[in-house]
């Protein structure tokens, strides 16, 4: 098990601001599971319109955070040589997505993602997002990893 600061996260993920949704990794078993953190800041651009006077993090961005954590599970298994940007991962499916409580500015979203199986280039991940130990969202995400086109 190991942790990753933002600099190591950036070595593995192709996303950058404003769509980068993983700030730090508390635990990572490459190729198996991860516990990652997203600090939900009131300064995030989507809070201006979702919703004025009662901002909540959009569910699709919680799913994106889960997918990025899932990408880290697989991409971190290849090492930390900084060459991961030649690979991209794409959604193949999202199953059983459930949103249990709103995620608000100031919350810290803890993302726990487990690789259930990897078959024919498609990974199936069970994902849970928590705030203060309480489940905010859960889903099963299917991703495929492909070499980026030049």
SEDRENVO-510032 format. One record per residue (C-alpha): residue in one letter; residue number from 0; x, y, z. Coordinates in Angstrom, 2 decimals. Example, Ala and Ser with C-alpha at 12.3 -4.5 7.8 and 13.67 -1.06 7.14 Angstrom:
2
+------+------+---------+---------+---------+
| resn | resi |      xx |      yy |      zz |
+------+------+---------+---------+---------+
|    A |    0 |   12.30 |   -4.50 |    7.80 |
|    S |    1 |   13.67 |   -1.06 |    7.14 |
+------+------+---------+---------+---------+
END
This chain:
150
+------+------+---------+---------+---------+
| resn | resi |      xx |      yy |      zz |
+------+------+---------+---------+---------+
|    X |    0 |    0.00 |    0.00 |    0.00 |
|    X |    1 |    1.22 |    3.46 |   -0.81 |
|    X |    2 |   -0.05 |    7.00 |   -0.98 |
|    X |    3 |    0.37 |    9.61 |   -3.72 |
|    X |    4 |    0.58 |   13.37 |   -3.52 |
|    X |    5 |   -0.83 |   15.58 |   -6.27 |
|    X |    6 |    2.45 |   15.48 |   -8.21 |
|    X |    7 |    2.37 |   11.71 |   -8.49 |
|    X |    8 |   -1.35 |   11.77 |   -9.34 |
|    X |    9 |   -0.50 |   14.12 |  -12.23 |
|    X |   10 |    2.12 |   11.65 |  -13.48 |
|    X |   11 |   -0.59 |    9.03 |  -13.94 |
|    X |   12 |   -3.71 |   10.92 |  -14.99 |
|    X |   13 |   -4.09 |   12.86 |  -18.24 |
|    X |   14 |   -6.73 |   15.25 |  -16.81 |
|    X |   15 |   -5.84 |   18.77 |  -15.72 |
|    X |   16 |   -7.71 |   21.70 |  -14.20 |
|    X |   17 |  -10.64 |   22.22 |  -14.26 |
|    X |   18 |  -11.60 |   18.55 |  -14.74 |
|    X |   19 |   -9.00 |   16.90 |  -12.48 |
|    X |   20 |  -11.04 |   15.35 |   -9.65 |
|    X |   21 |   -8.37 |   13.60 |   -7.54 |
|    X |   22 |   -6.26 |   15.68 |   -5.16 |
|    X |   23 |   -4.48 |   12.94 |   -3.23 |
|    X |   24 |   -4.35 |    9.18 |   -2.76 |
|    X |   25 |   -4.42 |    7.80 |    0.78 |
|    X |   26 |   -3.97 |    4.15 |   -0.16 |
|    X |   27 |   -3.25 |    2.40 |   -3.42 |
|    X |   28 |   -2.77 |   -1.23 |   -4.27 |
|    X |   29 |   -1.97 |   -0.87 |   -7.99 |
|    X |   30 |   -4.16 |   -3.10 |  -10.07 |
|    X |   31 |   -6.48 |   -3.82 |   -7.11 |
|    X |   32 |   -7.93 |   -0.91 |   -5.11 |
|    X |   33 |   -7.53 |    2.72 |   -4.16 |
|    X |   34 |   -8.75 |    5.27 |   -1.64 |
|    X |   35 |   -8.46 |    8.76 |   -3.12 |
|    X |   36 |   -9.53 |   12.22 |   -1.98 |
|    X |   37 |  -11.23 |   15.13 |   -3.71 |
|    X |   38 |  -11.35 |   18.37 |   -1.74 |
|    X |   39 |  -14.59 |   20.05 |   -2.77 |
|    X |   40 |  -13.86 |   23.79 |   -2.86 |
|    X |   41 |  -16.45 |   26.57 |   -2.94 |
|    X |   42 |  -14.34 |   28.09 |   -5.74 |
|    X |   43 |  -15.13 |   25.29 |   -8.22 |
|    X |   44 |  -16.68 |   26.83 |  -11.35 |
|    X |   45 |  -19.76 |   24.56 |  -11.46 |
|    X |   46 |  -21.05 |   25.84 |   -8.10 |
|    X |   47 |  -22.05 |   29.17 |   -9.66 |
|    X |   48 |  -24.85 |   27.49 |  -11.58 |
|    X |   49 |  -25.50 |   24.26 |   -9.65 |
|    X |   50 |  -27.41 |   25.68 |   -7.78 |
|    X |   51 |  -27.33 |   29.41 |   -6.99 |
|    X |   52 |  -27.94 |   29.85 |   -3.28 |
|    X |   53 |  -27.71 |   26.08 |   -2.59 |
|    X |   54 |  -24.58 |   24.72 |   -4.31 |
|    X |   55 |  -24.14 |   20.95 |   -4.64 |
|    X |   56 |  -21.55 |   18.96 |   -6.57 |
|    X |   57 |  -23.15 |   17.55 |   -9.74 |
|    X |   58 |  -23.60 |   13.79 |   -9.69 |
|    X |   59 |  -21.88 |   13.41 |  -13.04 |
|    X |   60 |  -18.75 |   14.98 |  -11.55 |
|    X |   61 |  -18.86 |   12.54 |   -8.63 |
|    X |   62 |  -18.97 |    9.76 |  -11.26 |
|    X |   63 |  -16.04 |   11.42 |  -13.05 |
|    X |   64 |  -14.07 |   11.46 |   -9.78 |
|    X |   65 |  -14.79 |    7.74 |   -9.38 |
|    X |   66 |  -13.64 |    7.07 |  -12.95 |
|    X |   67 |  -10.40 |    9.00 |  -12.39 |
|    X |   68 |   -9.72 |    6.99 |   -9.24 |
|    X |   69 |  -10.44 |    3.81 |  -11.23 |
|    X |   70 |   -8.00 |    5.00 |  -13.89 |
|    X |   71 |   -5.37 |    5.44 |  -11.20 |
|    X |   72 |   -5.90 |    1.83 |  -10.05 |
|    X |   73 |   -4.96 |    0.57 |  -13.50 |
|    X |   74 |   -2.51 |    3.23 |  -14.70 |
|    X |   75 |   -0.50 |    3.18 |  -11.45 |
|    X |   76 |    0.14 |   -0.54 |  -11.93 |
|    X |   77 |    2.47 |    0.38 |  -14.82 |
|    X |   78 |    4.93 |    2.35 |  -12.66 |
|    X |   79 |    5.60 |    6.06 |  -12.18 |
|    X |   80 |    7.74 |    6.83 |  -15.21 |
|    X |   81 |    5.58 |    9.73 |  -16.37 |
|    X |   82 |    4.73 |    8.02 |  -19.69 |
|    X |   83 |    1.08 |    7.28 |  -18.87 |
|    X |   84 |   -0.27 |   10.17 |  -20.93 |
|    X |   85 |    0.02 |    7.97 |  -24.00 |
|    X |   86 |   -2.89 |    5.97 |  -22.54 |
|    X |   87 |   -6.43 |    7.26 |  -22.08 |
|    X |   88 |   -9.34 |    5.53 |  -20.45 |
|    X |   89 |  -12.92 |    5.77 |  -21.58 |
|    X |   90 |  -16.28 |    4.98 |  -20.04 |
|    X |   91 |  -17.86 |    1.82 |  -21.40 |
|    X |   92 |  -20.73 |    1.86 |  -18.92 |
|    X |   93 |  -22.09 |    3.00 |  -15.60 |
|    X |   94 |  -24.37 |    0.64 |  -13.70 |
|    X |   95 |  -26.34 |    0.94 |  -10.49 |
|    X |   96 |  -25.41 |    4.58 |   -9.87 |
|    X |   97 |  -27.06 |    5.82 |   -6.68 |
|    X |   98 |  -26.76 |    9.20 |   -5.02 |
|    X |   99 |  -27.46 |    9.06 |   -1.30 |
|    X |  100 |  -26.65 |   12.58 |   -0.07 |
|    X |  101 |  -25.55 |   15.90 |   -1.56 |
|    X |  102 |  -21.86 |   16.79 |   -1.68 |
|    X |  103 |  -21.37 |   20.41 |   -0.63 |
|    X |  104 |  -18.59 |   22.99 |   -0.82 |
|    X |  105 |  -16.11 |   22.32 |    1.97 |
|    X |  106 |  -16.67 |   18.55 |    1.96 |
|    X |  107 |  -13.86 |   16.10 |    1.43 |
|    X |  108 |  -14.98 |   13.34 |   -0.91 |
|    X |  109 |  -13.32 |   10.01 |   -0.18 |
|    X |  110 |  -13.38 |    7.69 |   -3.19 |
|    X |  111 |  -12.93 |    3.97 |   -2.69 |
|    X |  112 |  -12.59 |    1.99 |   -5.90 |
|    X |  113 |  -11.97 |   -1.73 |   -6.30 |
|    X |  114 |  -11.11 |   -3.50 |   -9.54 |
|    X |  115 |  -13.54 |   -6.42 |   -9.74 |
|    X |  116 |  -12.27 |   -7.83 |  -13.03 |
|    X |  117 |  -10.28 |   -6.98 |  -16.14 |
|    X |  118 |  -11.39 |   -8.91 |  -19.21 |
|    X |  119 |  -10.75 |   -8.20 |  -22.91 |
|    X |  120 |   -9.46 |   -4.73 |  -22.13 |
|    X |  121 |  -12.49 |   -3.69 |  -20.08 |
|    X |  122 |  -12.23 |   -3.13 |  -16.33 |
|    X |  123 |  -15.20 |   -3.41 |  -14.00 |
|    X |  124 |  -14.88 |   -1.30 |  -10.84 |
|    X |  125 |  -17.05 |   -1.08 |   -7.74 |
|    X |  126 |  -16.99 |    2.52 |   -6.53 |
|    X |  127 |  -18.13 |    4.32 |   -3.42 |
|    X |  128 |  -17.89 |    8.03 |   -2.59 |
|    X |  129 |  -18.12 |    9.02 |    1.07 |
|    X |  130 |  -18.22 |   12.25 |    3.05 |
|    X |  131 |  -17.30 |   11.94 |    6.74 |
|    X |  132 |  -17.66 |    8.16 |    6.48 |
|    X |  133 |  -21.23 |    8.37 |    5.13 |
|    X |  134 |  -21.96 |    7.08 |    1.63 |
|    X |  135 |  -22.77 |    9.95 |   -0.74 |
|    X |  136 |  -22.78 |    7.93 |   -3.99 |
|    X |  137 |  -22.01 |    4.48 |   -5.34 |
|    X |  138 |  -21.76 |    2.93 |   -8.79 |
|    X |  139 |  -20.28 |    0.15 |  -10.86 |
|    X |  140 |  -18.13 |    1.66 |  -13.60 |
|    X |  141 |  -16.81 |   -0.04 |  -16.73 |
|    X |  142 |  -13.71 |    1.50 |  -18.37 |
|    X |  143 |  -11.44 |    0.61 |  -21.22 |
|    X |  144 |   -7.88 |    1.84 |  -21.64 |
|    X |  145 |   -6.63 |    2.72 |  -25.11 |
|    X |  146 |   -3.47 |    4.20 |  -26.52 |
|    X |  147 |   -3.99 |    7.91 |  -27.23 |
|    X |  148 |   -4.07 |    8.85 |  -30.90 |
|    X |  149 |   -1.28 |   11.19 |  -31.97 |
+------+------+---------+---------+---------+
END
